[in-house]
Amino acid sequence: MAFADLNQLRTFVVLYELRSVTAAAERLRVTQPTVSYTLRRLRERFDDELFRREGHDMVPTGKATALFGPLHEALAQIDETVSDPDAFEPAGFSGELALGLTSIGEQTFLPPIMSALEREASSPHLHVQRLDSDQVEDGLIRGTIDLAMTVSMLGSPRLWRSHVRAVEYVALTSARHPLPDPAADMFAGRHFVRVSSRGGHVFPVEVLTEHGLMGQVALTVEEYATVPAVVQTTDLVVLVPRHVAEVFSGWFSGLRITDLPWPGHSTPVSLYTRREASLSSAQKWFRQVVLDAVADGPYRKNG
């Protein structure tokens, strides 16, 4: 394949990731007319429109989506082959990395991850993006995020997945308003905080619905950030993963954890990236750092 053809395919991959001629030109360090010209050549080559303009975005066609995975992986393998495998040094690395986390993930996993990066003497610009469970695969494939952690189970063959930790739900309350020992009627007369499940934590809504407790929801919020403070000062109950409850209890001394009277296990937290062949040396290193920092065992506030 001629060098010019490789440049065309690289332009296609960047366009797919960024969905913008302007942004693609900036990343490739070429002019916008150059990207537009290359796109015309690609359309002729593949006999397909590849991208359709919808507002400010360029939406890929089915053909483009089918092409992206194999072409991205092939280019990544070429880049890895021609680069020096020993060139990457974590110490002093200052590139940008993007990590997809839910709000609850930010609160529980980000501290040990930052501590781990500090121990590596590495100082990347870590961009944490709020994670919606239905956007994880698209963000990883397009490259807008490098790694993502979620309880959503994604079975895509385009993604690599590793179990991080099991998830067992518990009830969290104020110590001034404790729950009785686990029993079927332990929530009689109590009211709940319901948190949005857009990050993939659907278990609380499922269990409240299954046991006829949705009518006792007194507060619905989008994020977990204010939940421990609210629970500490009221008699409200919130259902959260045990490892999260332990973190909240470490921050607020007036909280109490109580086991549920029903099985409280949901899908595990998993770490997702693109497939191995599509990762750069920096992404592979970052993935291992994150796994070592947060996988299994109790959460350690000091990393």
C-alpha positions, 0 to 999 in steps of 0.5 A: 500500500502506498504511503499516500494511501496510509495517510488517507486511511489515517484521515478516515480513522481520525474523522471517525473518532472526532466527527469533525473536519476542523478537529481532524485537521487540527489533530493531523496538523494539516489544513481543512481543505486537505482533509476535505479532499482526502475525504472525497478520495476515500468516498470514491475509493470505497464507493460510499458517502462514509459520513453524513452531515447532521448539524455540526456533526459528521455521522458515519454510515454503516460502511464507515462503521464496518471499516473503522475497527479493522482499519484502526487496528491495522494502523495501530499495529503499524505504529507499534511496529515502527515505533521503539517498543522501549521508548515509552517511559512512565516516569515523566510521561505528561500526555493526555489520558481520558478515563470514563467514570460514573459520579460514584466511580469518581468518588471511590476510584479516582483517589487510589488511581491518582495515588498510583500515578504519583507513585509511578512518578508520572504526571499525565493530564488525566481528563475524567469524563462522566460516563453514561452506560449507553455511550461507553462502547462508542466513546472507547471505539472512537477514542474519546476515552481511553479506559472506562469503568462501569457495572454495565456488561458490554459484550462487544467483540471490539472491546477488552474487558477485565473484572475489577471487583464484585458489587454487593449492595447495602443500605446506608443510613444516619447512625442517629436513625439506624435500621433494625437487623436485616428482615423483610419489614426492616424498611417499614416507615422509612423513605429512600433516596433514589439516584439516577441509573444512567451510569449503569447502577440499576440494582437499587431501582430494580430491588425497590420496585421488586419489593414494592418500595418505590412509593417510599422514595422521597428524594431523587437525584442525578449524582451521588456527590451530595447523598452522604451529607443528606443521609447523615442529616436525615432519616433517609435510606440509600442503597449503594455498593458496599465499597462505596458505603465504606468510603462514604462512612470514612468521610462522614462519621455519622453513617451506618451500614446495614446488610439487605434482607435479600441477595444484594449482588449485582453485575461486577465493576469492569474495566473496558478498553479497546482491543489489545492490538488497538492500544498504544504503549501509554494506554496499556501502561495506564490500564495496568496502573488502574487495575493495580490501583482498584481491583479487588480487596477493600478500598484503600483511602491512601492508595 
